[in-house]
Amino acid sequence: MQFLKEGLTYHVQAIKASFELTIFTSNQLIHLYSKHGLIREAQKLFDEMPQRNVFSWNAIISAHIKARNLNRARQLFDAASYKDLVTYNSMLSGYLSADGYEDCALELFGEMKSRDDRIRIDEIGLTTMLNLTAKLEIGYYGRQLHCFMVKTANDLSGFAVSSLIDMYSKCGCFQEARRVFSGYRGVVDLVSKNAMVAACCREGKLEMADDLFWTEPELNDAVSWNTLIAGYVQHGFEQEALKLFVCMADNGFRWNDHTFASALSACSGLKSSKLGKEIHVWVLKNGMTSNPYIVSGIVDVYSKCGNMCYAKSVHVAMGSENSFSVSSMITGHASHGNLIEARKLFDSLTEKNAVVWTALFSGYLKYQKCEAIFELLGEFTARESIVPDAGILISVLGACSIQAALDPGKQIHAYILRNGIEIDKKLFSALVDMYSKSGSITYAEKLFKSDFDRDIILYNVMLAGYAHHGHENKAIQIFNEMLEKGMGPDAITFLALLSACRHSCLVELGEQLFYLMEKVYNVLPEIEHYACMIDLYGRANQLDKALAFMRKIPIESDTILWGAFMNACRVNGNAVLAREAEERLLKLEGDIGDRYVQLVNFYAAEGDWDEVCRIRKKMKGKEAKKTAGCSWLYVENGVHIFISGDKAHPRAEAINCTLALLTEELYQISQASAGIII
């Protein structure tokens, strides 16, 4: 019986005729009902069976596993009169397919090993456990399984080899994965080859992946092409990915949803609206518009390219309940500063998952809307008992860093530890950055020196912290440590190092680092690096070097460079060069009041009041306005901002009253002191 209607008709006729179904027929019906989601009918038929065999138990257990009712499946498993290897493997696969049942799977496998006299573990059970090991990333357990497979001769098939490669790769043991692949060359098939290509891509060994892909190309299938294309995209080689995308079609392979998803990610990375539109057309032609991942990919391309009208039209046309599409829309609006629209879109959702929450948090962080981040965190914690997503916590820690709010930062750290939230590299770097920028460099250093796998991002965070706090020797020390570990410094590394040199006026060291950056490490200097060097020369009273350096800069000078040079002129008291810098600055930013204030301060410091009047007249004529300076205090879990003459604070009356009392008290103290002196 292959069709549900046929099975139901037969079952009804048997009931009407009071005909007792055979065990074989009942088993077939149970399988048929479970296949079409009729779990209740399958269970009722099983309960009514006068006799059952091992196939009956396997059928009903598999039915509940398929329906994701693992607790009921386990109850039936424990109650089963007959169990064979299929029963155990089914239960094991069920545990693997769901989250939170990893311990149950390990316990069941232990039971299988203890009953080795009756239940002989086969390749299916072992590869299932390898997949579980890969999921948990427990390399030593994977090695034990590998040894067991060798002892029981369950390591010879291509399926077993591919599972071993996948396990070692996901556990971070690439060399072991490579040895498995090389050692089983005689039986390596397409599945094993694809697993090894995926392992190379995961490790970032794209040249090796490409060589393997083009070895025996007649073996390649659509999975092979999709794996390599996705690998290129994940490691930032979008153009190569798109070339391979075209090559795939030229070689007679049909694109599928995985191919289009990777191609759209490549277009997003390149921010190419033109290529995105071409992929969009192919998606429409191939009828892939019902796939939520592809739809969200199209929305993401248009959002990142700044074409929010197209993004919105695709989003509306494909349905607004796609959380991935909504998150792309929110990210798109936020990246263009339209946070009100992003919030409206967020509020329109009845169900909000971690992806959507993280998108809004990230948008607020980008535009430094710290109060909005803290308010959003309050909303999230009111709905959820725990914050499961590291991205949300990273955004909150970022807000603490911006405001130098140490207390809430500590609270977030305590929350992470108290709830046993896994701290990955990004979250750990965010914690170190928060402590560093909040003035607690000692605790940042303590975290950095803890037993944690350090990457280039973490080193850069600590370097910037040392630079900010004037610990140039420690910055150089960990830079050397980084080099000893074989890590290549990047532009951010050198910016932190140059900043450290600038604070301590270490001209010679700064010059050496600037030379190393370009000539040894092939890191092209950016505007910020040039500005750092100019500021360094200025602080060290070497204006002639700053001027010579300024003239050699190969890129067009902008306000950052001229501002740094202006400051160097101010420090060294050179009014002639300052006037030249002034003209350049006002030509570039003549409508920004802050630049005029900088010039006024310079001439006032020199006592040149005629120039002060001239600049102020020019500022008035341009109607340029200076950004209002403000002060802020962190009180009672909130940041309070105060602007001169501003009465908008909700507790302004109470604040002014307290200020008046303090002023009166200070006046009385001063009077009393004056009386004592007299």
N, C-alpha and C positions, 0 to 999 in steps of 0.2 A: 504494500500500500504506500504509494508515493504522494498522494494528494489528500488533503484534509477532508474534502467533501466525500470522497470515496470511503475514507476511514470512518467518518461519522455515520454515514449510511449503513455501513456494515455493522457498526456497533449497535445502532438503534434496532436494526433487524434482528440481531442476536438477542437483544433484551426482550423484544416482543415475542420471539419464538422460544423464550426461556432456554436459550442455547448457551451452554457453558463454554466460554472462550478457552482455548488452549493457552498454555504458558507462552508459547512462541508468539501467538497472535496478540496477547495482552502486552507483551514486551514491545511488539511493533507499534501498537497503539499508543503506549506510554511515550515512546520515542517520537511518534508523529505529533502528539498533543504538545509535548515540550518544545518541539521544533517551531510550532506556531504560537507559542506563548500561553498555551492553555494549561497552566501548571495545576490549577485546582482540579480540572478534569483528569489530568494525569495522576495526581495523588489519590483521587477518589477511586479510580480504576485499580491502582496499586493496592489500596486498602481492602478492596473487595476480592482480590485474588485469593483463592483457597490455598493455592500452592505457588511458591516462588522459587526461582533459582538465582544464581549469581548474576545472570543477565538482567533479571528483574530489578535487583538491588542497584546494579550499575546504571540502569536506565533512569530510575527515579532520582538517584543521587546526582547524576549528570543534569537532570532536568532542573533541580534546585540550584545547582552551581551556575547553570546558564542564566537563571533568573536572578543571580546575585544574592540568593538567600543562603549564605554560607553556614549560618548557625543551624538552620533546619537540615541542610545537607550533612553537617557533622553529626547531628542527632541520629539521622538515618544510617550514617556510616557506622556509628557506635552500636546501633541496634541490629545491623545486618547479620543474618545467619550465615551468609556466605560472603567471603571476600577473596578477591584474587588480585593480581598485580594491576589490572585495569582499574579496580576500585581505588586502590591506593594512589595510582598516578592521576586519576580524575580529581581526587580530593586535593592532592598536591598542586595540580595545575590551577584549581579553583582558588586556593590560598594565594598563589603567585599573582593571579589576575586582579586581586583586590589589595588596597592599601590597609595596613593595620593588622594583617594576619601573618606577618613574617615569622613570629615566634611559633605560631601554630604549625607552620610549614616545617620549621626546623625540628619541632617535637615529633611530628608525624614521620619525618624522614628517619629520625632516631629509632622510632618504633619499627619502621621497615627493616632497618639494619639488625635490630634485635631479633627479628623473625626471619632471618636469612635462610633458615632451614625450610620454611614454607613459602616465603615471599622472596623470590630472587630478584633483586633490583636490576632493572634493565637500563638501556640507553635513554629511554624516554624519561624515566624518573631522574636519572643523573643530569641530563641536559636541563630539565626543569629546575633542579637545584643550582645548576650553574647560572641560569637566568636570575634566580633569587639572589645568588651571591653577587652578581653584577649589579642588581638593583640596590643591594645593601652596601656595595663597594667594600667587601671584606676579602681582601686578597689572600690572606693566609688560609681561610676556609676553602677558597677556590683551589688552592694548591693541594689541599688534602683530598678534595674531590677528584682532582686530576690524577693523583696517585692511585686512588681507588679505581678509577676508570682504567688505568694502565694495568693494574693487577687483575681486573675482571675482564680485560679485553673488550671494553666498551668505548675505546677511544679511536677506533679504526675507520669509522664512517665519516663522510664529508659533513654530515649534520653535527656529529660530535665535535669535529675539528672546528667548525664555524662557531659553535657554542663556546668552546674553550677560548678561541681568539677574541670573541665578543666579551667574555668574562674578564680576561686579563686586561684588555684594553680599557674597559670601564672601571676597573680597579686601579688604573694608573700604572699597570705593569706592561708597558708597550714592548719591551725587549722579550718578555716571556711569550707575548702574543706572536711576535715575529718568529721566535724559535719554534713554536707550535706549527706555524704555517710552513716554515722551511723544512721541518722534520717530517711533515706528512705530504710532501710533494707528490708522492705516488698516487694518493687518493684524493687530492684536492680537486674539488669540483667548483661549479659556479657559485654555490652558496658560500663556500669557504673563501673564495676569491673576493666576493662582495664584502664578507665580514672583515677581511684584511684591508681592503680599500677604505672601509668605514673607520677601521682602527687608525690607519694612517692619517685620515682627515681629522679625526678626533684629536690626534697628537700634534697636528699642524705640519705633518710631513707630506706636503702636497706634491712635491716632486716624486717622492716614492710612490704615492698613490697614483699619480699620472703614469709612471712607468709600468706599474702593475696593471693598471687599467688597459693600457695598449699592448700588454703581453697577452698573446692568444685572444685577440679582440673578437674572434668569432664566438667566444663563450659569453660575451657581454649581453645582458638583457636590460630592460628598462630600469630595474633596480640599480644596476651598475652605473648607468648614466646619471640617475637621480642622486645617487650617493656622492659621486664626484662633483656634480654641479652644486649640491648643498654644501659640500666641504669648501669649495672656492668661496661661496657666499659668506659662510660663517667666519672665514679668516680674512675677509675684506678684499678679495680678488673678484670684484663684481664683473668687470669686463671679461675676464677669462671665463667666468660662469656663463655669461650670455653667449660667448662664442661657442662654448660647448653645447649650450641650449640649441643653437642653430644647427650645429654639427650633428646633434642627436637626430633631428628630423631628416637631415641629409643622408644619414645612414639607415633610414627606413624605420626608425622607432617612433611610435606614437607618444605624444606628450600626455601626461595624466595630471591629476590634481597635485601630486607632489612636485612635478616638474614646474608647473605654473606658480606654485607657492614660492619655490626657490627663485624663479625668474623675477617675480614681483619684488621679493626681498632685495635682489640685486639692483633693480630699478630704484627702490627706496634708498639704498645705500649710495647710489650715484646721484640721487635727486634729479633723475631724468624724466621729465614729464612726457617727452616725445616717445621714449622707449616704453614707458608705462602705458601710454595710449595704445601702442602697437600690441603689447601683451594683452591689454584689455580687449582689443578686437579679437585676438585669437581665442581668448576665454569665451567670448560670446559665440564665436563660430563653433567651438567645441562643446557648447552647452554645459559649461562648468559653473554657471552662476548660482547654482543651488548650494554649492560648497561654502560653508561659513568662513573657512580659513582663506579661501581664494578671494571672497568678497572683502574680507577685512584687509587682505593684502593690497587690493586695488584702492581701497579707501586710504590705506597707509601711504601708498605712492603719491596720490594726489595731495594728501595732507602735508607730507614732507616737502613737496614741490611748491607749496603755497597756494595751490588751486583748491580752495575750500568749497567753492561752488560745485565743482565736479565731484569732490569727495562727498558732499552732502547729497547730491543727486543719486549717486551710487548707493549710499547708505539708506536713503529713503526707498529707492526702488527695490532693494534687496531685503528690506525688513529691518526694523529698528531694534529687534530683540537680540541681535548678534552682538554679544558682549565684546568680542575682539574688534568688531567694526566700530562700536561705540568708543572703546578705549583709543582707537586710532583717531577718531574725530575729536575726542577730548584733548589728546596730545597735540593734534594739529592746531586746534583753537588756542591752546595754551602756548604753543611755540611761537604763535604770532601775537601774543599778548592779549588775546580775547578771552580773558578768564571768566568773564560774566557768562558768555555763551557756553563755555566749557562747563560751568557750574549748572546752568540750566539743563544741559544735556544729561549731566550726571543725575540731577534731581528727577528727571523724567523717567528714570529706570525704576521699575518695581523691585527687581532683584539685582543686587550689586555684588559682583565677585571681586576677588583680589586684584584682577587685571585692571578693572575700572577704577577702583580705589587708588591703586598705585599710580595710574595715569594722572589723576587729579592732584595727588600729592606732589608728583614730579613737576607738574605745571606750576603749582604755587611756589615750589622751591626755585625753579628757574628764574622767576621774577621776584624772588626774595619776599614773598608774602608770608612772613613767618607767623603772624597772628592767625592767618587763615589756616595754616598748617596745624597749629595747636588746636584750633576750633574743630577742624576736620578730624583730628585724632580723637577728640572728645566724642564726636558723633560715632566714629568707628567703634570705640570701646563700649559705647552705650548699646550697640547692636551685637557685638561679638564679645565673647568671654576672653579671648586671647587674640593678639595680633600675630597671625601665622606667617605673614609675608615680610621677608627681610627688606624688600624695596620700600615699604611704608616706613619702617624703622630708620632706614638710611635717610629718607627725606626729613624725618623729624630730627634726627641727629644733625643733618645739614642746617636746619633752621636754628638749632642750638648753637652751632658753630658761627653762623652769621651774626647772631645776637650776643655771642660770647656768654651764653646763659649756662653756667656750669651746673647749677642745681637741677634744672630739668634734664640736663644731659646725664647727670648721675642717676636720676630717677629712671631714665630709659635704660641705662646700663643695668641697674638693679632689676628692672622688669625682665630684661633678657635672661639674666642669670636665674632669677626666681622661677621663671616659667620653662626653663630648660630649652630655650629657643636656640637652634643650631646657628653658630656664628661662622659664616663663610668669610672669604677673603674681603669682599666688598664691605660687609657689615663691620668687620674688624678694623679695616682702614678708616671707616666713618667714625668709629669710636676713638681711635687715636687722633684723628683730625679734630674731633670735637674737643677733647681734652687739651690739645695743643692750642687751638684758637680761643679757648675759654680761659687761658692763662695758667692751666695746670700742666706745664711741660713735664714736670716730674712724673705725674701719673701716666702721661702719654708715653714717656720713655719706659716706664715700668711695663706697660702693656706691650710695647714694641719688643722689649727684650724677653718677653715670655715665650714659651715653647709653641710657636706658631709658624707655619710655613710662610715665609716672607716673599712677596713678589715685587715687581718694579713699582707698582702703585703704592704699596705700603712704604717702601723706601722713600719714594718721592714725598709722601705725606710727612714722614718723620724729618726728612731734609728741610722741607718748608717750615716745619715747627721749630727746628733748631735755628734756622735763619731768622725767623720772626723774633725769637727770644735772644738773639745775639750770641748763640753758641756755635761760632764758626768752626772751632776745632772739632767739636763733636760731629758737625755736618761733614767735614772732610773725612773724619774717621769712618763714618758709616758709608760714605761714598766709596772709599777704598775697599771696605768689606763687600760692598755690592759688586765691585769689579772682580774681586777674588772669587766670588761665587759664579762668575761668568755671565752676569747680567749686563746687557748693553744699556747705557744711559740714554735717555730721550730728551726732548726739548724741555720738558717740565723739570727734569733732574738738574739741568744746567741753569735754568732760571732760578731755582732754589739756591744753588751754589753761588751764583753771581750776586743774588740778593744778600746772602751771608757775607760775602766779600764787601759789598757796598756798605752794610751797616758798620763794618769794622775798618773800612778804608784800606783793605788789603789789595792794593793796585796790582802788584806783581803777580799774586796768586790769581786774581781776576783775569788778568791778561793771559796767563797760562791756560786757564780753564776755557776761555773764549777760543783760544787757538786749538785746543784739544777737541772742542765741540765740533768744529767744522772740518779740521784737517785729519783727525784721527778717527772720530766716531761718525763722521758724515751726517751730522745733525745741522741742518740749515738754520742759522740764526733768524729769529723773528723780531718784530718791532719791540717786544718787551725785553729781549736780550740786549738789543742796541741801547734802549733807554736805560737799562741797568748799568751798562758800561759808562754811559755819559754821566749818570748820577754818581757813579763811583769816582770818576775823575773829578767831578765837581766837589764832592765831599772831601777829597784828598788834596784840595787846592791845586789841582793840575788842569786848569782851564785850557791851557794850550793843547794838551793831549785830547781833551774833550772836543775842541774845535777841529783838530786834525782828524779825529775819529768820525766826527759828524760829516765831514766832507767825503769820507771814504765809504759811507753807507751806500750799498748798491740799490736799495729800494727807496721809493719816494717817501720823504719825511712827512709824518702826519702830526697831529696835535700832541700825541704822546711823546714823540721825540723832541719836538720844539718846546713842550712843557718841561721836559727833563733838562734841556739845554738852558732854558730860561732860569730854572732853579739853580743850575750850576753857575750862571752869571750872577745871580743874587748872592750866593754863598761867597763868591770871589770878588764881588763888588765891581764888576765890569759893566758900566752903564751903556757903553757903545754897543757891545755885542748884545746886551739885553734889549736895546732898542730894535736891533735887527730881528731878534727872536720875537719881540712884541708885534712887529709888523706881520711876520709870518703867521703868528698865532691868531691875530685878529682877522687876517685874511681868510683863515680856515674856519674859525669859530667866532665871528664877529657878533653874533647874536646871543652868545652865552655869557651871562653875567659873571660866572665864576672866574673866567679868564681875566676880566677887567679888575676884579678884586685881587687876583694874584699879582697883576702889574702895579696896582695901587700900593699893595703891601711892600713890594720891592722898592719903589721910589720913596715911600715913606721911611723905610729902614735906612735909606741913603740920605734922608733929610732933604730931598729934592721936592719941595712942596709945589713948585710950578708944574712939574711933571704929574704930580698927584692930581692937581686941578684939571690938567689937560685930559688925563685919562677919564676922570669922572665926567667931564663934559662930553667926551666921546661916547661914554657908556649911556649917558642921558639921551644923547642924540639918536643912538641906535635903539633906545628903549629896551635895552637888554636887562634882564632881571636875574639876580643871583638866586640860586636854590637856597631856600631858608635852612639855616643850620638848626639842629635840634639836639636835645639831650633826652636820654631815656633811662629809666630805672626798672629793674626787675623786682616786683613786689607782689606777694601773695599769688604766686603762679601766673603772673601776667606781666607783660612789658608795657610801661606807661611812657608815652612820648610827649615831650614838652617843647613847644616852639615859642620863641620870644614874642610876647604880646598876645599869645593865643589863649582864648577863654573857652575853647570847645571841649576841654576835658570834662567828662560827666561829674567829676568830683572837684571841679575848679574852686567852688566856694569854700569847701572844707580845707583844701590845700592852702588857699590864700589866708584863711583864718588861722591855720597852724603857723604859716609863715609870719603873720603879724604878731602872734604870741612869741615866736622865737626871736623876732626882731626886737620886741619890747624887752624880753629877758636879756638879750645881748646888750641892749642900751643900758639897762640897770646895772649889769655887771661892769660895763665900761665906766659908768659913773662912780660906782663903788671903788673901782680900781683907781680912778682919778683922785678920789677923796683920800685914799690911803697914801698915795704919792705925795699929795699936798701936806 
